[in-house]
């Protein structure tokens, strides 16, 4: 107890930052135990719950290019590993191909870095013991009063002591060159694949341009068509001019709410019947109701008859006993203080009938046009020429950009004024800046309180008990920080996803790119930068004192970052081990969907609610990619420091496991719904280059702390060269990742990339022979779609009800489904 108190009083700032073999072993044991338990559970449940773990394969015809995985306990792993990049491209699209390519880039870099770390860097560090780095205030005192004596003492061995520091300079250039080579080579390959893939498909999205800034005198579909055709770039197939559909959208939203209340009222009135559950679904998941269809004997009933069919319904089923019809409270009078009970079914049916009548009337109205339109050309080449050209000499007028897919358009934002969209975008950007300060304040106590010294300040008895139990002390000093940071990194992306959806963006693809950017900013700045600078103080008093001193000037920040990185090597190693060995298997098991399922089940009442429970989970790159890039940057920054092999080995295992897990999820279990263009690759490379500059500055700081100033200065040309490379790289490769080259379109007729492995996506029988139509992922997904506002064309379906064919009092008939 005395030793523990003495260490805390001394202000030891490396309590859980320094690499401790016992702490690392405990982290490995904990992570591997957690990962093996989750992995074995997944292997057991995978063939039994195919509705969850093979949801994409079962429910999507676009996954037919993939092989059927065996139901054996471990037999599925080898077939999954053998799936080629061409099959990934054909089944999951360009975004999945690019995402998995980043894992391959990381693994290639880390293999080389780990080799040099074990063969060169570690032996050199082992033979050159590092001298302790004094704090800044101690340096000042030494410079003032003890400079001559210190230099006399170090004169004999300074040359030997500092000779190994040339290694930092050599590997700074070597690893940077290897990384930039990988970026260029992978980018060239992805561009070639992207140009062939997108140039060979003819989706409506690829043939459509998003035309914004339309002047008032051109805001009609016919005038827009004439304007585009007069440019001589091609024929216009169709024009969808966006209009102010806000009133119609509000009515559709009201109808959806009333429809669900009516379904709940019918469900309560008719009661529930237990049905036999499919063993391939989760426990308590009910069979998915069949899709709506029109029966021949109900064709005269119009839109109200387009409901669920009555498969397996007992036509003689009747309510076994008289039930009281559900009631709804109708508030009226001044301030809505009085109410009366009315028949809920009759009330909601009448309300639904009136809303349907209003919607049909609104659909015939000519709404006010907006300065935005979707123009579909007759060919992809015509659309690309329009997108890559300047159409009008006036600024901010008639701007042509790539169009999102019809299913990706956020139609409620299409009629928002440009000024309002810009106001929301900038307001949320400023709010995120304020949030950054909040996260900094929140991370200060997390970084300082999760160790035994901070516990001693609040609970001295607990700290004394931890001093007697070293294993428990290691768990507190290692597991609590990693778990707290992991929990924060899991929860914060949901907030940033909500904020990105409030910025008024036109497409879900733009929203996802915004989520990636926002979440990376959080993980990089708040977690890595701030947490590294503040994360090595032993108690809260030292923590807040350091918070003020660390941001005093740029040199202090560089010195603090360089010293903290060395002390936090153990923490980041433990963090990567937990992410790779512990949490990736949990992600494979989709523990989030499993944990949220009982909550969603408790709120499910109607067949429509149960049908929504069994939809494939959505894969969002904005939730997974930022943390993956951050871990790669951590490995890069630590690649030359002492004991770097620990971080590099953990990082290599992380990317190998992550590649396997995400490959399974993207191909078999989860669905990525946005139009696949691979634009996220440039965002990945931009952030990798930022990590390369940080890596170089870190090594310069390490050299400066050891007073090897000449060698630190020699890194400056490398930093300048990396920034110049970033500029040239952006100018050279970004256009090819944004547009489709016209040359790629001309040779598209000879390319079958993404098609030759797509089997049975669209087949028809002619003269007894099956003709297989080869389609890319997006062609299959967007087949038959048009740029039409859903509120204008969606059918006004009736209710989904239970085990009864009910004729409502207004004469319409509602079909039923055999569902609980």
C-alpha angles and dihedrals in degrees: 000000000000092000092050092049092046092052092051092047090051089059096238105193100189100063098125098004098072117083109257117187092213093051091048092049091051090049091050093048092048095045095045092047091050092045096047092049091051093044094050090047090052092049089052096046100038098082091039100048102040089149086073108023096040097028095130094047093049099042104032123071087197090074094064092104088070125088120246108257115229118250092231119123094252100000092100096065100074095047089049091051090050094056106116130225089251091058091048090051093048096046106033103021137228097310092059091044091053094044093054090044089062089057089052092050091051093049093050092051094045094049091058093041092049091050092055091041091058098036102039116003099049096045091049092050091046092054094044109054111208119241116229116266111232121225119258094256091050089050090054093051091048092050092050102043112009106033098113095045092048093051091049090053094048096042095089098051104021094097092053092042095053099035094089091057089082084076089069091056095046095049092044088063095037098050092042091052092048092049095048090047090053091049093052096043094047091045092052091051093047092048091052092049092043095050092049094043098047093036091056098052128075106199122159088247093058090049095048130085126200106228114197134174093044111176120235094252091058099046098118128088094236094051091048090051092050092047094052094044091049088061088068097228097118147300123301115232098188142343126212110193111198115232137186098277095161095119092049092047090051091053091049090051091050090049091052091053093047092046092054092048090050091051090050091050092051091046092053092046098047095039128216131288124203114240132192110267124227109244091219093068132073118278110281093012109135122220112273111258114246119259121274115270139168117247120215094237091054102049091110092061096073124204094349091067096059093100138118117307120244100243113170092002119151104232092200094053111126133170103277093217139010111279127195110249113242118257133214127208113240112199119206142151130063112340088358092272097140127066142177132199116246133179103278096209095049092042096051093041091054091045090049091050092052093047091050090052092050092047093052089051093048092050089063093051121103104233126204110275122236130212092259130088141165111226117194114203129203093247141021090241092059091050092049093050090053093047094049095046135076105243102186134029092221117092118250091007128118096356114181119207137163113284127233119233115274090249091050097054115111095215095187088065096048093080096043111113114253091239091055092048090050091047092052092046095051093041091055090045090055090045090054088052089054089047089055089061089048092051089049091054089046094049092051094072092037091054093045106031101054098083137075094259092058090045089053090060091058106022109024093172093055091048091052090052090051090053089061093048109054094182092056089045090054091049091053094045096045110023100043096056094045093045093047093050091044091052091049091049089052097048103039095061089063089058092048090047089056091047092050090053090055095057095086098245117170099225139037089230090062089047091054092050088050091051090052091052095046096045092047090052089053096047095042102042104029100032104032106026103033095032091050094050095045101028101087102062115114099218141015095259092056088042096059092040090054090046090063096043099043094064096044095105141343095262091053090051092050093048093045092048092049093050095042093051091059092049095045096053091103093050095051091045090054091045093054091045091053092048095047106036100026112030102032092065088048088052090050088053089050091229090174093061091044093051095045094045097079089049092051090043092056089056094046114103109148134052088254090058092050091048090055090053094068100049116124113266115256119245110217117190089200090070099046109028102062094057091045091054090047092053090050090051090050090053090047094049093049096041096105102027124102113289089010090147089074093060093040094050091047090047093050090052089047094055094043092052092041093052091053095045096047092044089059094045096047093047104036115009113032137043128224104200105188124098106273114238105139094234091141091076093078091051090053093049093046091055093044088056089051087053090050091055090048089050091053093047090049092055090046089052091049090052092046092051089055089048093246089137098159092055090045090054090051089065090063094081089052091054091048091047092051092051090048089050090052090054095047092042091054093047093047107040107022095077090053090052091049104041138034114244114238089228089060089054093052093054094041092100089067095048126089096172109149091012109069093069096042104102129196097349093140119006133166134181118244119176090341093306123113112232112202117211113209114217136169120236095263094044090056093044096047098040109136095005123134134186097262128138106249092222089063099050110021114117116249095235124190130231129305106226139173130267097320138091101223126193108204122217093255090062101254121127125225120204121219139218132218096243136122 
